[in-house]
Amino acid sequence: MGIYKYKLLKKVNPQKRNEAPKWYAVSISDPALETKEMARAATENTSTAPIELEAAIELFLKYAKEQLQQGRVVRLGDLGTLRVSISSEGADSPLNFNPQTMIKKARVVFTPNRDFQAEVVGGLQFQNGGILDDGISYASIADYKRAKGLDEPEATE
């Protein structure tokens, strides 16, 4: 199980702009691991050399780009699939449709495999990584309470 950090951020719900802002969890992402680091970690305690895995990934990516550009869906094993998605302006008639000027956005879409996604999400444990309020980042809820004078005095008997 992994510990997934988040911060709390006060913001307005875009669907309900007239309501008061609420506190929402936002992801704290650590820097991405480079391919070399991932290959080294993934091949640890195996007979595969990290350089072999790196080379295989690079070959796969080259081939995947070609397949996506030809309109094919690329399956990434149990990880999921990649496909190209487009959006365009509408035309009054199919005879008036010009793909060069009317297709506005092409992008690569990743769809995770259901089992893979369930295993990743099911294995998460969440940890508060602080609060961001009015441009000030507080390391913890305790720090936020102290700074805002919200500390409750300890009960005495």
DSSP file with accessible surface (Angstrom, degrees, kcal/mol):
  #  RESIDUE AA STRUCTURE BP1 BP2  ACC     N-H-->O    O-->H-N    N-H-->O    O-->H-N    TCO  KAPPA ALPHA  PHI   PSI    X-CA   Y-CA   Z-CA
    1    1 A M              0   0  167      0, 0.0     2,-0.3     0, 0.0   123,-0.2   0.000 360.0 360.0 360.0 139.2    0.0    0.0    0.0
    2    2 A G  E     -a  124   0A  38    121,-1.5   123,-1.9   118,-0.2     2,-0.6  -0.729 360.0-127.5-103.6 150.5    1.2    3.5   -0.9
    3    3 A I  E     -a  125   0A  97     -2,-0.3     2,-0.6   121,-0.2   123,-0.2  -0.876  25.7-161.7 -94.6 118.0    0.8    6.7    1.1
    4    4 A Y  E     -a  126   0A  81    121,-3.5   123,-2.3    -2,-0.6     2,-0.3  -0.904   7.8-147.0-107.0 119.9   -0.7    9.3   -1.1
    5    5 A K  E     +a  127   0A  99     -2,-0.6    23,-2.0    23,-0.4     2,-0.3  -0.626  19.9 173.5 -91.4 146.4   -0.3   12.9    0.0
    6    6 A Y  E     -aB 128  27A  57    121,-1.8   123,-4.4    -2,-0.3     2,-0.3  -0.935  19.5-142.5-140.7 160.8   -2.8   15.7   -0.5
    7    7 A K  E     - B   0  26A  53     19,-2.5    19,-2.6    -2,-0.3     2,-0.4  -0.900  22.6-120.1-118.2 156.0   -3.2   19.3    0.5
    8    8 A L  E     -aB 131  25A  39    122,-2.0   124,-2.9    -2,-0.3     2,-0.4  -0.832  31.5-176.3 -97.0 134.1   -6.4   21.1    1.4
    9    9 A L  E     -aB 132  24A  50     15,-2.6    15,-2.7    -2,-0.4     2,-0.5  -0.999  22.6-132.6-134.0 131.8   -7.3   24.1   -0.7
   10   10 A K  E     + B   0  23A 102    122,-0.8     2,-0.3    -2,-0.4    13,-0.2  -0.742  44.4 146.1 -87.1 123.7  -10.2   26.5   -0.3
   11   11 A K  E     - B   0  22A  95     11,-2.6    11,-2.3    -2,-0.5     2,-0.3  -0.988  48.5 -99.3-154.3 163.3  -12.0   27.1   -3.6
   12   12 A V        -     0   0   54     -2,-0.3     5,-0.1     9,-0.2     8,-0.1  -0.632  38.0-116.7 -84.5 137.5  -15.4   27.7   -5.2
   13   13 A N    >   -     0   0   42      3,-0.4     3,-1.7    -2,-0.3     6,-0.2  -0.640  20.6-144.0 -71.3 119.6  -17.2   24.9   -6.8
   14   14 A P  T 3  S+     0   0   79      0, 0.0     3,-0.5     0, 0.0    -1,-0.2   0.778 100.3  53.3 -61.9 -21.8  -17.4   25.9  -10.5
   15   15 A Q  T 3  S+     0   0  154      1,-0.2     3,-0.1     2,-0.1    -2,-0.1   0.661 118.7  34.9 -81.8 -18.6  -20.9   24.3  -10.7
   16   16 A K    X   +     0   0   96     -3,-1.7     3,-1.8     1,-0.1    -3,-0.4  -0.491  68.2 160.3-134.0  62.9  -22.1   26.3   -7.7
   17   17 A R  T 3  S+     0   0  182     -3,-0.5    -1,-0.1     1,-0.3    -2,-0.1   0.717  71.6  61.4 -62.0 -23.3  -20.4   29.7   -8.0
   18   18 A N  T 3  S+     0   0  153     -3,-0.1    -1,-0.3     2,-0.1     2,-0.2   0.611  89.3  87.9 -82.6  -9.0  -22.9   31.4   -5.7
   19   19 A E  S <  S-     0   0   82     -3,-1.8    -6,-0.1    -6,-0.2     3,-0.1  -0.523  91.3 -92.9 -85.7 158.1  -22.1   29.1   -2.7
   20   20 A A        -     0   0   76     -2,-0.2    -7,-0.2     1,-0.1    -1,-0.1  -0.315  52.3 -92.0 -65.5 148.1  -19.3   29.9   -0.2
   21   21 A P        -     0   0   61      0, 0.0     2,-0.3     0, 0.0    -9,-0.2  -0.257  44.6-158.3 -59.7 149.4  -15.9   28.3   -1.0
   22   22 A K  E     -B   11   0A 115    -11,-2.3   -11,-2.6   -13,-0.1     2,-0.5  -0.837  23.5 -97.7-124.6 166.7  -15.2   24.9    0.5
   23   23 A W  E     -B   10   0A  94     -2,-0.3     2,-0.3   -13,-0.2   -13,-0.2  -0.742  42.7-176.4 -89.1 127.6  -12.0   23.0    1.4
   24   24 A Y  E     -B    9   0A  72    -15,-2.7   -15,-2.6    -2,-0.5     2,-0.3  -0.934  27.0-116.8-123.9 147.4  -11.0   20.4   -1.3
   25   25 A A  E     -B    8   0A  67     -2,-0.3     2,-0.4   -17,-0.2   -17,-0.2  -0.648  31.3-171.5 -79.8 134.7   -8.2   17.8   -1.4
   26   26 A V  E     -B    7   0A  44    -19,-2.6   -19,-2.5    -2,-0.3    -2,-0.0  -0.985  28.0-102.9-126.4 142.5   -5.7   18.4   -4.2
   27   27 A S  E     -B    6   0A  74     -2,-0.4     2,-0.6   -21,-0.2   -21,-0.2  -0.289  18.9-149.3 -63.9 142.8   -3.0   15.9   -5.1
   28   28 A I        -     0   0   51    -23,-2.0     2,-0.5    -2,-0.0   -23,-0.4  -0.973  21.2-160.9-108.0 112.7    0.6   16.5   -4.1
   29   29 A S        -     0   0   99     -2,-0.6     3,-0.1   -25,-0.1   -25,-0.0  -0.842   8.0-143.1-100.0 131.0    2.7   14.9   -6.8
   30   30 A D        -     0   0  133     -2,-0.5     3,-0.1     1,-0.2     0, 0.0  -0.479  45.7 -76.5 -77.9 160.7    6.3   14.0   -6.3
   31   31 A P        -     0   0  118      0, 0.0    -1,-0.2     0, 0.0     2,-0.1  -0.242  57.2 -99.9 -58.2 147.2    8.7   14.5   -9.2
   32   32 A A        -     0   0   88      1,-0.1     2,-0.3    -3,-0.1    -3,-0.0  -0.374  34.8-116.3 -67.0 144.1    8.4   11.9  -11.9
   33   33 A L        -     0   0  100     -3,-0.1    -1,-0.1     1,-0.1     2,-0.1  -0.639  30.5-118.2 -78.4 140.4   11.0    9.1  -11.9
   34   34 A E     >  -     0   0  131     -2,-0.3     4,-2.4     1,-0.1     3,-0.2  -0.380  26.9-107.2 -72.0 159.4   13.2    9.1  -15.0
   35   35 A T  H  > S+     0   0   64      1,-0.2     4,-3.1     2,-0.2     5,-0.2   0.886 120.3  55.2 -56.6 -41.2   13.1    6.0  -17.2
   36   36 A K  H  > S+     0   0  118      1,-0.2     4,-2.4     2,-0.2    -1,-0.2   0.916 109.2  46.8 -59.6 -43.9   16.6    4.9  -15.9
   37   37 A E  H  > S+     0   0   81     -3,-0.2     4,-2.4     2,-0.2    -1,-0.2   0.915 114.2  47.0 -65.1 -43.7   15.4    5.1  -12.3
   38   38 A M  H  X S+     0   0  102     -4,-2.4     4,-3.1     2,-0.2     5,-0.2   0.919 112.8  49.4 -63.1 -44.4   12.2    3.1  -13.1
   39   39 A A  H  X S+     0   0    1     -4,-3.1     4,-1.9    -5,-0.2    -2,-0.2   0.913 111.3  49.5 -63.0 -41.3   14.2    0.5  -15.1
   40   40 A R  H  X S+     0   0  151     -4,-2.4     4,-0.6    -5,-0.2    -2,-0.2   0.947 115.9  42.4 -63.1 -45.2   16.7    0.1  -12.3
   41   41 A A  H >< S+     0   0   61     -4,-2.4     3,-0.7     1,-0.2    -2,-0.2   0.914 114.6  50.4 -68.9 -40.7   14.0   -0.4   -9.7
   42   42 A A  H 3< S+     0   0   66     -4,-3.1    -1,-0.2     1,-0.2    -2,-0.2   0.808 113.5  44.6 -69.6 -29.6   11.8   -2.6  -11.9
   43   43 A T  H >< S+     0   0   12     -4,-1.9     3,-1.6    -5,-0.2    -1,-0.2   0.483  81.5 124.8 -95.9  -1.3   14.7   -5.0  -12.7
   44   44 A E  T << S+     0   0  130     -3,-0.7     3,-0.1    -4,-0.6     4,-0.0  -0.305  82.0  12.5 -58.8 136.3   16.1   -5.2   -9.2
   45   45 A N  T 3  S+     0   0  159      1,-0.3     2,-0.3     2,-0.0    -1,-0.3   0.796 112.2 100.8  63.7  28.0   16.3   -8.9   -8.2
   46   46 A T  S <  S-     0   0   76     -3,-1.6    -1,-0.3     2,-0.2    -3,-0.1  -0.860  81.9-118.8-128.2 172.6   15.7  -10.1  -11.7
   47   47 A S  S    S+     0   0  123     -2,-0.3     2,-0.4    -3,-0.1    -3,-0.1   0.457  84.2 102.9 -90.5   1.6   17.9  -11.4  -14.5
   48   48 A T  S    S-     0   0   63     -5,-0.2    -2,-0.2    -4,-0.0    -3,-0.0  -0.699  71.5-132.1 -86.1 132.8   16.9   -8.5  -16.7
   49   49 A A    >>  -     0   0   38     -2,-0.4     4,-1.6     1,-0.1     3,-0.8  -0.590  16.0-124.3 -81.3 142.6   19.5   -5.7  -17.0
   50   50 A P  H 3> S+     0   0   47      0, 0.0     4,-2.6     0, 0.0     5,-0.2   0.884 111.6  57.2 -53.8 -38.4   18.1   -2.1  -16.6
   51   51 A I  H 3> S+     0   0  110      1,-0.2     4,-2.3     2,-0.2     5,-0.2   0.856 103.4  54.4 -64.3 -31.8   19.5   -1.1  -20.0
   52   52 A E  H <> S+     0   0  111     -3,-0.8     4,-2.3     2,-0.2    -1,-0.2   0.919 109.5  46.5 -67.0 -42.3   17.5   -4.0  -21.7
   53   53 A L  H  X S+     0   0   51     -4,-1.6     4,-2.6     2,-0.2    -2,-0.2   0.929 111.8  51.2 -66.0 -43.0   14.3   -2.7  -20.2
   54   54 A E  H  X S+     0   0   22     -4,-2.6     4,-2.4     1,-0.2    -2,-0.2   0.923 111.2  48.0 -58.5 -45.3   15.1    0.9  -21.2
   55   55 A A  H  X S+     0   0   52     -4,-2.3     4,-2.5     1,-0.2    -1,-0.2   0.910 110.9  51.1 -63.5 -41.3   15.8   -0.2  -24.8
   56   56 A A  H  X S+     0   0   51     -4,-2.3     4,-2.6     1,-0.2    -2,-0.2   0.914 110.0  49.7 -63.6 -40.6   12.5   -2.2  -24.8
   57   57 A I  H  X S+     0   0   60     -4,-2.6     4,-2.8     2,-0.2    -2,-0.2   0.933 111.0  49.1 -63.5 -45.2   10.5    0.8  -23.6
   58   58 A E  H  X S+     0   0  129     -4,-2.4     4,-2.1     2,-0.2    -2,-0.2   0.916 112.4  47.7 -62.4 -42.4   12.1    3.0  -26.3
   59   59 A L  H  X S+     0   0  123     -4,-2.5     4,-2.3     2,-0.2    -1,-0.2   0.924 112.3  49.9 -63.1 -43.1   11.4    0.5  -29.1
   60   60 A F  H  X S+     0   0   86     -4,-2.6     4,-3.1     1,-0.2    -2,-0.2   0.924 109.9  50.3 -62.1 -44.9    7.8    0.1  -27.8
   61   61 A L  H  X S+     0   0   88     -4,-2.8     4,-2.4     2,-0.2    -1,-0.2   0.904 109.6  51.0 -61.3 -41.7    7.2    3.9  -27.7
   62   62 A K  H  X S+     0   0  132     -4,-2.1     4,-1.6     2,-0.2    -1,-0.2   0.948 114.9  42.8 -60.4 -46.3    8.6    4.3  -31.3
   63   63 A Y  H  X S+     0   0  133     -4,-2.3     4,-2.3     1,-0.2    -2,-0.2   0.901 111.3  55.2 -68.1 -39.1    6.2    1.6  -32.5
   64   64 A A  H  X S+     0   0    3     -4,-3.1     4,-2.8     1,-0.2     5,-0.2   0.912 105.1  53.1 -62.1 -41.5    3.3    2.9  -30.5
   65   65 A K  H  X S+     0   0  137     -4,-2.4     4,-2.3     1,-0.2    -1,-0.2   0.932 109.7  48.6 -59.1 -45.2    3.6    6.4  -32.0
   66   66 A E  H  X S+     0   0   80     -4,-1.6     4,-0.9     1,-0.2    -1,-0.2   0.920 112.8  47.6 -60.3 -45.0    3.5    4.8  -35.5
   67   67 A Q  H ><>S+     0   0   24     -4,-2.3     5,-2.4     1,-0.2     3,-0.6   0.913 111.6  49.5 -66.3 -42.5    0.4    2.8  -34.6
   68   68 A L  H ><5S+     0   0   16     -4,-2.8     3,-1.8     1,-0.2    -1,-0.2   0.905 107.6  54.6 -62.8 -40.2   -1.4    5.7  -33.0
   69   69 A Q  H 3<5S+     0   0  161     -4,-2.3    -1,-0.2     1,-0.3    -2,-0.2   0.729 105.5  54.4 -67.6 -18.9   -0.7    7.9  -36.1
   70   70 A Q  T <<5S-     0   0  120     -4,-0.9    -1,-0.3    -3,-0.6    -2,-0.2   0.328 124.5-103.7 -94.3   5.0   -2.4    5.2  -38.2
   71   71 A G  T < 5S+     0   0   66     -3,-1.8     2,-0.2     1,-0.3    -3,-0.2   0.600  75.4 137.4  87.8  11.4   -5.5    5.3  -36.1
   72   72 A R      < -     0   0  127     -5,-2.4     2,-0.4    -6,-0.2    -1,-0.3  -0.593  55.1-121.2 -89.8 153.1   -4.9    2.1  -34.2
   73   73 A V        -     0   0   89     -2,-0.2     2,-0.6    10,-0.1    10,-0.2  -0.748  25.2-142.4 -86.3 137.5   -5.5    1.6  -30.4
   74   74 A V  E     -D   82   0B  13      8,-2.8     8,-2.7    -2,-0.4     2,-0.5  -0.921   8.3-150.7-107.8 118.4   -2.3    0.6  -28.6
   75   75 A R  E     -D   81   0B 172     -2,-0.6     2,-0.3     6,-0.2     6,-0.2  -0.762   4.6-161.4 -89.2 131.4   -2.8   -1.9  -25.8
   76   76 A L    >   -     0   0   38      4,-3.7     3,-2.2    -2,-0.5     4,-0.3  -0.393  42.3-109.6-106.8  51.0   -0.3   -1.7  -23.0
   77   77 A G  T 3  S-     0   0   50     -2,-0.3     3,-0.4     1,-0.3    -1,-0.4  -0.295  87.3 -15.4  58.7-135.7   -0.8   -5.1  -21.5
   78   78 A D  T 3  S+     0   0  136      1,-0.2    38,-0.4    -3,-0.1    -1,-0.3   0.462 128.5  76.5 -78.9  -0.6   -2.6   -5.0  -18.2
   79   79 A L  S <  S-     0   0   73     -3,-2.2    34,-2.1     1,-0.3     2,-0.3   0.919 102.6-108.6 -75.5 -45.8   -1.8   -1.3  -17.9
   80   80 A G  E     - E   0 112B   3     -3,-0.4    -4,-3.7    32,-0.3     2,-0.3  -0.993  36.7 -61.7 150.8-153.8   -4.5   -0.1  -20.3
   81   81 A T  E     -DE  75 111B  23     30,-2.6    30,-2.8    -2,-0.3     2,-0.4  -0.926  24.3-147.8-133.6 156.0   -4.8    1.4  -23.8
   82   82 A L  E     +DE  74 110B  34     -8,-2.7    -8,-2.8    -2,-0.3     2,-0.3  -0.949  25.9 162.5-116.4 142.6   -3.7    4.5  -25.7
   83   83 A R  E     - E   0 109B  98     26,-1.9    26,-3.5    -2,-0.4     2,-0.4  -0.976  37.0-110.8-151.4 162.2   -5.8    6.0  -28.5
   84   84 A V  E     - E   0 108B  66     -2,-0.3     2,-0.4    24,-0.2    24,-0.2  -0.799  29.9-168.1 -96.7 137.4   -6.1    9.3  -30.4
   85   85 A S  E     - E   0 107B  30     22,-2.9    22,-2.5    -2,-0.4     2,-0.3  -0.957   3.9-169.3-122.4 143.5   -9.1   11.4  -29.9
   86   86 A I  E     - E   0 106B  99     -2,-0.4     2,-0.3    20,-0.2    20,-0.2  -0.909   8.9-163.4-129.1 158.9  -10.1   14.4  -32.0
   87   87 A S  E     + E   0 105B  58     18,-1.8    17,-1.8    -2,-0.3    18,-1.7  -0.966  15.9 177.0-135.5 155.4  -12.6   17.3  -31.8
   88   88 A S  E     - E   0 103B  65     -2,-0.3    15,-0.2    15,-0.3     2,-0.2  -0.946  33.3 -94.9-149.1 168.5  -13.8   19.5  -34.6
   89   89 A E        -     0   0   94     13,-2.6     2,-0.2    -2,-0.3    13,-0.1  -0.504  49.8-108.4 -77.3 158.4  -16.1   22.3  -35.6
   90   90 A G        -     0   0   72     -2,-0.2     2,-0.3     7,-0.0    -1,-0.1  -0.573  26.0-148.7 -89.6 155.6  -19.4   21.3  -37.1
   91   91 A A        -     0   0   39     -2,-0.2     6,-0.1     1,-0.1     4,-0.0  -0.931  18.0-133.4-121.5 147.9  -20.3   21.7  -40.8
   92   92 A D  S    S+     0   0  169     -2,-0.3    -1,-0.1     1,-0.2     3,-0.0   0.787  95.4  15.6 -67.2 -27.8  -23.7   22.4  -42.3
   93   93 A S  S >  S-     0   0   37      1,-0.1     3,-1.6    -3,-0.0     4,-0.3  -0.992  75.3-121.1-144.6 148.4  -23.1   19.7  -44.9
   94   94 A P  G >  S+     0   0  119      0, 0.0     3,-1.0     0, 0.0    -1,-0.1   0.816 115.0  61.9 -61.1 -24.2  -20.6   16.9  -45.2
   95   95 A L  G 3  S+     0   0  158      1,-0.2    -3,-0.0     3,-0.0     0, 0.0   0.717 101.9  51.1 -72.4 -20.3  -19.5   18.5  -48.4
   96   96 A N  G <  S+     0   0  105     -3,-1.6     2,-0.5     2,-0.0    -1,-0.2   0.383  81.5 114.5 -96.1   1.2  -18.5   21.6  -46.5
   97   97 A F    <   -     0   0   76     -3,-1.0    -6,-0.0    -4,-0.3    -7,-0.0  -0.640  43.1-173.4 -80.4 123.1  -16.3   19.8  -44.0
   98   98 A N    >>  -     0   0   70     -2,-0.5     4,-2.8     1,-0.1     3,-0.9  -0.932  10.1-164.4-115.5 106.4  -12.6   20.7  -44.3
   99   99 A P  H 3> S+     0   0   65      0, 0.0     4,-1.3     0, 0.0    -1,-0.1   0.820  86.0  61.9 -62.1 -28.6  -10.4   18.6  -42.0
  100  100 A Q  H 34 S+     0   0  166      1,-0.2    -2,-0.0     2,-0.1     0, 0.0   0.835 121.4  20.2 -67.5 -32.9   -7.5   20.9  -42.3
  101  101 A T  H <4 S+     0   0   77     -3,-0.9    -1,-0.2   -12,-0.0   -12,-0.0   0.649 125.4  50.0-109.0 -19.5   -9.3   23.9  -40.8
  102  102 A M  H  < S+     0   0   21     -4,-2.8   -13,-2.6   -14,-0.1     2,-0.7   0.708  86.1  83.3 -99.7 -22.1  -12.2   22.3  -38.9
  103  103 A I  E  <  +E   88   0B  61     -4,-1.3   -15,-0.3    -5,-0.4     3,-0.1  -0.765  56.2 171.7 -80.8 116.9  -10.4   19.6  -36.8
  104  104 A K  E     +     0   0B 125    -17,-1.8     2,-0.4    -2,-0.7   -16,-0.2   0.719  51.9  29.4-102.2 -28.6   -9.2   21.6  -33.9
  105  105 A K  E     +E   87   0B 120    -18,-1.7   -18,-1.8     2,-0.0     2,-0.4  -0.953  49.9 176.7-146.8 122.2   -7.8   19.3  -31.3
  106  106 A A  E     +E   86   0B  72     -2,-0.4     2,-0.3   -20,-0.2   -20,-0.2  -0.973  18.4 164.6-119.9 137.4   -6.1   15.9  -31.5
  107  107 A R  E     -E   85   0B 133    -22,-2.5   -22,-2.9    -2,-0.4     2,-0.5  -0.985  38.5-111.6-148.8 159.6   -4.8   14.3  -28.3
  108  108 A V  E     -E   84   0B  87     -2,-0.3     2,-0.5   -24,-0.2   -24,-0.2  -0.816  32.8-158.9 -93.8 130.6   -3.6   11.0  -27.0
  109  109 A V  E     -E   83   0B  21    -26,-3.5   -26,-1.9    -2,-0.5     2,-0.5  -0.940   4.1-155.4-114.8 129.8   -6.0    9.5  -24.4
  110  110 A F  E     -E   82   0B  87     -2,-0.5   -28,-0.2   -28,-0.2   -30,-0.0  -0.895   7.2-170.6-102.2 130.7   -4.9    6.8  -21.9
  111  111 A T  E     -E   81   0B  62    -30,-2.8   -30,-2.6    -2,-0.5     3,-0.1  -0.969  19.9-136.6-119.4 112.7   -7.6    4.5  -20.5
  112  112 A P  E     -E   80   0B  39      0, 0.0   -32,-0.3     0, 0.0     2,-0.1  -0.368  25.0-102.9 -68.9 149.1   -6.4    2.4  -17.7
  113  113 A N     >  -     0   0   45    -34,-2.1     4,-2.9   -35,-0.2     5,-0.3  -0.449  31.8-123.4 -63.4 139.8   -7.3   -1.3  -17.5
  114  114 A R  H  > S+     0   0  220      1,-0.2     4,-2.6     2,-0.2     5,-0.2   0.900 110.3  46.6 -57.2 -44.9  -10.1   -1.7  -14.9
  115  115 A D  H  > S+     0   0  114      2,-0.2     4,-2.4     1,-0.2    -1,-0.2   0.918 113.0  49.5 -65.4 -42.4   -8.2   -4.3  -12.8
  116  116 A F  H  > S+     0   0   75    -38,-0.4     4,-2.5     2,-0.2    -2,-0.2   0.947 113.5  46.2 -60.5 -48.0   -5.0   -2.1  -12.9
  117  117 A Q  H  X S+     0   0   99     -4,-2.9     4,-3.0     1,-0.2     5,-0.4   0.924 111.9  51.1 -62.1 -43.7   -7.0    1.0  -11.8
  118  118 A A  H  X S+     0   0   62     -4,-2.6     4,-2.6    -5,-0.3    -1,-0.2   0.900 111.1  48.5 -62.2 -40.0   -8.8   -0.9   -9.1
  119  119 A E  H  X S+     0   0  147     -4,-2.4     4,-1.0     2,-0.2    -1,-0.2   0.909 115.0  44.5 -67.2 -41.3   -5.5   -2.3   -7.7
  120  120 A V  H >< S+     0   0   73     -4,-2.5     3,-0.6     2,-0.2  -118,-0.2   0.974 120.5  38.8 -66.3 -53.4   -3.9    1.2   -7.7
  121  121 A V  H >< S+     0   0   84     -4,-3.0     3,-1.5     1,-0.2    -2,-0.2   0.902 114.4  54.5 -67.1 -38.5   -6.8    3.0   -6.2
  122  122 A G  H 3< S+     0   0   57     -4,-2.6    -1,-0.2    -5,-0.4    -2,-0.2   0.743 106.0  54.4 -66.9 -21.7   -7.7    0.2   -3.8
  123  123 A G  T << S+     0   0   19     -4,-1.0  -121,-1.5    -3,-0.6     2,-0.3   0.318  84.8 114.3 -95.3   9.1   -4.1    0.3   -2.5
  124  124 A L  E <   -a    2   0A  49     -3,-1.5     2,-0.4  -123,-0.2  -121,-0.2  -0.603  40.7-174.2 -85.0 140.8   -4.1    4.0   -1.6
  125  125 A Q  E     -a    3   0A  96   -123,-1.9  -121,-3.5    -2,-0.3     2,-0.3  -0.996  23.4-135.0-125.2 133.0   -3.9    5.3    1.9
  126  126 A F  E     -a    4   0A 139     -2,-0.4     2,-0.4  -123,-0.2  -121,-0.2  -0.684  20.1-174.8 -98.1 143.6   -4.3    9.1    2.2
  127  127 A Q  E     -a    5   0A  94   -123,-2.3  -121,-1.8    -2,-0.3     2,-0.3  -0.996  28.9-119.8-136.2 129.5   -2.1   11.4    4.3
  128  128 A N  E     -a    6   0A  39     -2,-0.4  -121,-0.2  -123,-0.2     3,-0.1  -0.516  23.5-173.3 -69.7 125.6   -2.7   15.1    4.7
  129  129 A G  E     -     0   0A  21   -123,-4.4     2,-0.2     1,-0.4  -122,-0.2   0.155  53.9 -77.2-104.9  14.8    0.3   17.0    3.4
  130  130 A G  E     -     0   0A   0   -124,-0.3  -122,-2.0     7,-0.0     2,-0.4  -0.714  46.7 -78.4 126.3-173.7   -0.8   20.4    4.6
  131  131 A I  E     -aC   8 138A   7      7,-2.3     7,-3.7  -124,-0.2     2,-0.6  -0.993  21.9-154.0-133.9 138.1   -3.2   23.3    3.9
  132  132 A L  E     +aC   9 137A  61   -124,-2.9  -122,-0.8    -2,-0.4     2,-0.4  -0.965  26.0 165.7-113.7 115.1   -2.8   26.1    1.3
  133  133 A D  E >   - C   0 136A  11      3,-2.7     3,-2.0    -2,-0.6    -2,-0.1  -0.983  65.7 -17.0-136.7 123.0   -4.8   29.2    2.4
  134  134 A D  T 3  S-     0   0  138     -2,-0.4    -1,-0.1     1,-0.3     3,-0.1   0.885 127.4 -52.0  51.9  42.2   -4.5   32.7    1.0
  135  135 A G  T 3  S+     0   0   73      1,-0.2     2,-0.5    -3,-0.0    -1,-0.3   0.470 115.0 116.0  78.6   1.0   -1.2   31.8   -0.7
  136  136 A I  E <   -C  133   0A  89     -3,-2.0    -3,-2.7     2,-0.0     2,-0.6  -0.904  55.9-147.2-106.6 130.4    0.3   30.5    2.6
  137  137 A S  E     -C  132   0A  65     -2,-0.5     2,-0.4    -5,-0.2    -5,-0.2  -0.855  10.1-163.4 -99.9 120.1    1.3   26.8    2.8
  138  138 A Y  E     -C  131   0A  30     -7,-3.7    -7,-2.3    -2,-0.6     6,-0.1  -0.884  16.4-141.6-101.7 135.4    0.9   25.3    6.2
  139  139 A A  S    S+     0   0   71     -2,-0.4     2,-0.3    -9,-0.2    -1,-0.1   0.752  78.1   1.7 -70.2 -24.4    2.7   21.9    6.8
  140  140 A S  S  > S-     0   0   40      1,-0.1     4,-2.1    -9,-0.1    -9,-0.2  -0.965  73.6-102.8-154.5 168.8   -0.2   20.4    8.9
  141  141 A I  H  > S+     0   0   80     -2,-0.3     4,-3.0     1,-0.2     5,-0.2   0.898 121.9  56.5 -64.2 -37.9   -3.6   21.0   10.2
  142  142 A A  H  > S+     0   0   47      1,-0.2     4,-2.5     2,-0.2    -1,-0.2   0.922 107.3  47.9 -60.4 -43.0   -2.0   21.7   13.6
  143  143 A D  H  > S+     0   0   56      2,-0.2     4,-2.6     1,-0.2    -1,-0.2   0.904 112.2  49.8 -63.5 -40.6    0.2   24.4   12.1
  144  144 A Y  H  X S+     0   0   38     -4,-2.1     4,-2.3     2,-0.2     6,-0.2   0.943 111.4  48.2 -62.8 -47.5   -2.9   25.9   10.4
  145  145 A K  H  <>S+     0   0   73     -4,-3.0     5,-3.4     1,-0.2     6,-0.7   0.913 112.7  48.8 -61.3 -42.6   -4.9   25.9   13.7
  146  146 A R  H ><5S+     0   0  141     -4,-2.5     3,-1.1    -5,-0.2    -1,-0.2   0.940 112.8  47.1 -62.3 -46.4   -2.0   27.5   15.5
  147  147 A A  H 3<5S+     0   0   65     -4,-2.6    -1,-0.2     1,-0.3    -2,-0.2   0.847 116.0  44.5 -66.6 -32.2   -1.5   30.2   12.9
  148  148 A K  T 3<5S-     0   0   84     -4,-2.3    -1,-0.3    -5,-0.2    -2,-0.2   0.413 113.5-115.7 -91.9   0.3   -5.3   31.0   12.8
  149  149 A G  T < 5S+     0   0   63     -3,-1.1    -3,-0.2    -4,-0.5    -4,-0.1   0.826  76.9 129.9  69.8  31.6   -5.6   30.9   16.6
  150  150 A L      < +     0   0   93     -5,-3.4    -4,-0.2    -6,-0.2     2,-0.1   0.334  25.8 128.1-100.2   6.8   -7.9   27.9   16.4
  151  151 A D        -     0   0   81     -6,-0.7    -9,-0.0    -5,-0.1     3,-0.0  -0.426  54.5-138.8 -65.6 131.8   -6.0   25.9   19.0
  152  152 A E        -     0   0  156     -2,-0.1     3,-0.1     1,-0.0    -1,-0.1  -0.781  22.6-112.1 -90.9 135.0   -8.4   24.6   21.7
  153  153 A P        -     0   0  124      0, 0.0     2,-0.1     0, 0.0     3,-0.1  -0.380  39.0-101.8 -65.2 144.0   -7.0   24.8   25.2
  154  154 A E        -     0   0  181      1,-0.1     2,-0.1    -3,-0.0    -3,-0.0  -0.428  38.8-108.9 -68.2 141.2   -6.4   21.4   26.8
  155  155 A A        -     0   0  102     -2,-0.1     2,-0.4    -3,-0.1    -1,-0.1  -0.452  32.0-153.9 -71.2 139.2   -9.0   20.3   29.2
  156  156 A T              0   0  134     -2,-0.1    -1,-0.0    -3,-0.1     0, 0.0  -0.912 360.0 360.0-113.9 148.6   -7.9   20.3   32.8
  157  157 A E              0   0  241     -2,-0.4     0, 0.0     0, 0.0     0, 0.0  -0.627 360.0 360.0-103.1 360.0   -9.4   18.1   35.5
